[in-house]
Amino acid sequence: MDQSIDNVQDGELFPTYKRWDITFEKASGETITDKSGNTYMDFMSGIGVVNLGHGHPTVVQAVENQLHKGWHASNFFHYEEQQQAVQLLTTHSCGDLVFFANSGAEANEAAIKLARKHTGRRKIISFVQSFHGRTFGSMAATGQESIHKGFGPMLEGFEYLPYNDVNELEKAVDENTAAVILEVVQGEGGVHPATDDFLKAIEKITQNSGSLLICDEIQTGLGRTGKFFAHEHSGIKPDIITTAKALGNGFPVGAMIGKSHLKEAFGPGSHGTTFGGNPLAMAAVNATLQTLLKEGWIEAAASKGEQFLKELHHQLMPLKNVKEIRGLGMMAGIELTDPAAEKIMALQDKGILVIAAGPNVIRLLPPLTTEWDTLMKGVQLLKEVLNEPK
C-alpha cells in the first residue's frame, strides 16, 4: 500500500493549486475581503475575469432574475437569451456563428475540432510559451513543456513556433495545416504582445494556404486591451475567435465565434455540451456585454490603460530589478531580474493582489472599472516593494 495515503485527511482537495494563505470571504468592486477581515485591492480580476469588478449590480440582478425563471432545460430548446448573446458577439466581431461552452479550454477544444473538420487537415500550429488550456486538446496546443509533463504523449499534429517570427511561420505552414492558433498577447507566457506585422502575416499566410486563423481571446478579449477583441488593434479578421473569462464577469461561460463558411462543418451531432449556453450563463453574458458597451468601459480601458502603462514605466523602470514592462490596455507585465514569487507575497502584505506570468513576471489585470486613484495607489505599492534603485 502507498504509505502517502497516511498523509491524506478525510475530505481533502487534490493539491492542484499552490494556494495563498488567504481564505476568501466576500468581494465587491475592486476589493476582496478575507475571513480575517483583511481587504485587498484586486489587480488580478480573478485572472482576467471580473472586468466589471466583483458583484456588478447589473450582472447580479440579471442572474438573480433568471434564477427565478429557470436554470436549465438543455440545448434541445431554443433560448431567447442565447440569441441575444449571439447578436451581441457577432455584431461586435468579424464572426457570424457562435457555440457556447463552459470555459476557455472548452472553447479552444471546439475551435481545434472545427478547424480539423472543416479543412480535413490535421496539423495545428501554435507558439512557444503559449497557453490555451489544460484539457488534452488545448494542452496539446499549449507551447509549454511544463504543462505537458507527466501526461504521456500529447495529441499528434501540434507544432510550436517562435512567437513574432514570420520566417519560421512561412516555413511551417503547408498543405497539411488546419489552423494557426495564437494569443494576441501571450498572458500566461509572460505578457508578450504580438506585433502588427506578425498578425497581418499570419492572416495572409493562412488565407493563402487554405488554413484557418484562430485567435485565442480568452484573456485579451472583451475590453481588456482597449478593444472588444485585441486582434482589432491590427485590423485582422480571424476565422475563429475563442473567448471566456470576462464573458460572464465571473459566471463560468465560454464561446467560440466563427465565420459563416464554417457552418456546415459543425452540424447536428458534430459537437455538443450539456451545460454550455444555459440560461443563467446567458443572463450573465448579456448583462456583462451590454454594460461594457453602453457604459464605455472598453474605451475607458484604452485611454486609462495607456496612461497606466506610461506611469508604470515612469515609476518602475528606474529600479534595478525591473528588466522590462510590457502590455496593452489594462493588461501589463513587469519582468524582473529575479523570481517574482517573493514580491507577489510582499505585495499581498501591502494589501494588493497580483499574479505571475512565468517565473519572473508580475502580471497586472485590474478591473476595467478601477478608478485612477486606485491604480496610482497600486503603482506606488509596487514601487515600495520593488524599490531597489539602479
Buried (B, 14 or more C-beta within 10 A) or exposed (E): EEEEEEEEEEEEEEEEEEEEEBEEEEBEBBBBBBEEEEBBBBBBBBEBBBBBBBBBEBBBEBBEEBEEEEEEEEBEEEBEBBEBBBEBBBEBBBBBBBBBBBBBBBBBBBBBBBBBBBBEBBBBBBBBBBBBBBBBBBBBBBBBEEBBEEEEEBBEBBBBBEBBBBEBBEEBBEEEBBBBBBBBBBBBBBBBBBEEEBBBBBBBBBEEBEBBBBBBBBBBBBBBBBBBBBBBBBEBBBBBBBBBBBBBBBBBBBBBBBBEEBEEBBEEEEBEBEBBBBBBBBBBBBBBBBBBBEBEBBBBBBEBBBEBBEBBBEBBEEBEBBBBBBBBBBBBBBBBEEEBEEBBEBBBEBBBBBBBBBEBBBBBBBBBBBEEEBBBBBBBBBBEBBEEEE
